[in-house]
Amino acid sequence: MRIRDLVIRAAHLGQSRARRAKSASRRSLNAVELPGRDGQSQPGAADRWQFLRFCMVGAVNTSCSLALIWSLMAAGVGKYRANLAGYAVGICISFLLNRSWTFRESGHFRLGQVARFMTAFLLAYLCNIAAIALSIELGINPYLAQITGIPAYTLSFYVLINRFVFSNNLRCT
């Protein structure tokens, strides 16, 4: 009977250690966890807040870009030059805010990180164009088709910069 009790107790202790280790690894993956209704942490809550910050950066970025484009056009700058200037400023705002606030990176950034960000932007823009083209091909009004490009761009850009630009696993060269 004693050996049996010892085996059961050892198995129980092993399960408790495994549970604690799993919980600790989950906490390290989600630096910011929000409590649920039952007081337990919710895995993935940090990812939701990160995506929300990403969307807020996009809203700020879009507002600043449009304000600059419209201001330059009102000042007599051509519509394409104004658009280019707005996008150039917007991509800089997006890089800086996403790097520092959305993905919480600090220190000096390197050219490799900027290059990966620009590549991610171009790939996301191509997803945007593909979604718009597909929508128009399916008979959707071209003005409304522009809306279909927004989620394609937003989701692809978020995934790309999350995985390949601001990932803690990458060495920025």
N, C-alpha and C positions, 0 to 999 in steps of 0.2 A: 504494500500500500504506500509506503513512503517513497519508493522510487517513482511510482505512478504520479504522486502528488508533485514531486520535484520536476518531472517531465512536463506536466501541465503548467506548472508555475513558470518554468523556463520558456515554454512556448508563448505564454501570455506576456511575459516581459519582452520577448522578441517582437511580438506584434506591436506592443506599445512603443518600442524604440523605432520600428519601421514607420508607424503612424506619425511620431514626432519628427522624424527625418523628412517624410513627405511634406508635412506641414511647413517645415523650415525651408525646404526647397521651393515650395509654392510662394512663401513670403518673399524670398529673394528674387523670384521672377516678377512679382508685382510689388514694386517698391511702395506704392500707395494703395492700400486696400481699404475699402469702405465696408463698414459693418452692415450686415443684412438685417432683416426684421428679427431674426432669432439671435442676433448678437454675434453670429459667426461671420468671418470674413468672406467676401465674394471674390473668387478668382476671376481675373479679367477686368475688374473694376478700374484698374490703372490704365488698361488699354482703352476703355471707353472714355476716360477723362483725357487721355492723350489725343484720341481722335476728336473729341470736342474742342480741345485747344487748337488742333490743326484746323478745324473748321472756322474757329474764331480768327485765327491768323489769316485764313483765306478771305474772310469778310473784311478785315482791316486792309489787307493787301488790295483787294478789288476796289474798295472805296478810295484808297489813296491813288491807285492807278487811274481810275475813272476821273477823279478830280484833276489830276495832272493832265490827262488827255484833253478833257473839256476846257481846262484853262489855257492850254497851249493853242487849241483850235480857236478859242475866243480871241487870243492874242495874234491870230493871223498865221500860225504855223499850219502847214498842210496836214490833212487828216492822217496820212500814212506816217509822216514823221512824228506827229503827236502820239500816234498809237505805238510806234517803236519806242519812243521815250517813256511812255507810260508802262509798257511791258518791261523795259530795262530797269526802271525804278522798282516796279512791282516784284520782279524776280529777286532783286537785292533784299527788299523788305521781307519777302517770303523766306529766303535763305536765313537771314539773321534772326527773325522771330521764331521760325521753326527750330533752328539750331539751339537757341538759348532758352526758349520758353516751352515749346512743344516737346522736344526731345531732351531738354535739360543738359546740353553739352556745354562745357566751358573750356577755357584755354584757347590757344591759337588754332585757327583752322588752317588747313593746308590746301594746296592746289588740287590734290586728288579728290578731296571731299567736294570742292566746288565743281570739279569736272563731273563727278558722279551725280551731283545735284542737277546740273544742267542736262545731263543725259536722261535722268529720271523725268525732268520737265518735258523734254522733247518726246520721250516715249508716251508719257501721259497725254500730251497734246495730240499725238497720233491716235491714241485710243479715243479721244474726244472727236477727232475728225472722222474716224471710222464709224462711231456711233451716229454721228450726224448724217454721214453718207448713207448708212444702212436705213436710217429712218426716212430719208428722202426717197430712197429706192422703194421702200414699202408704202409710199404714197402719203407720208405725213407732210403737212405744210412746212416749207423750209424755215419759217420763223419759229414754229413749234419744235421743229427738229433740233434747233439749237439747244433747247432745254434737255434733250436726251443726252447731249454730250457732257452735261455738268456732272452727273453721277459717275459716268465712265472716267472722266478726267480726275475727279476728286478721289475716288477709290483707288484707281491705279497709281496716282501720284503718292497717296498716303502709303500704300503698300511698298512702292519702290523706295521712297526715302526712308521709310521705317526699316526696311531690310538691307538696303545697299548703300545708304548715305550716312545715316545717323545711328547705325547699329554699333553697340559697344564691342562687338566681336571683330570689327574691321579696324585695321591699322590705316590711318589716313596718311597718305604719302603725297 
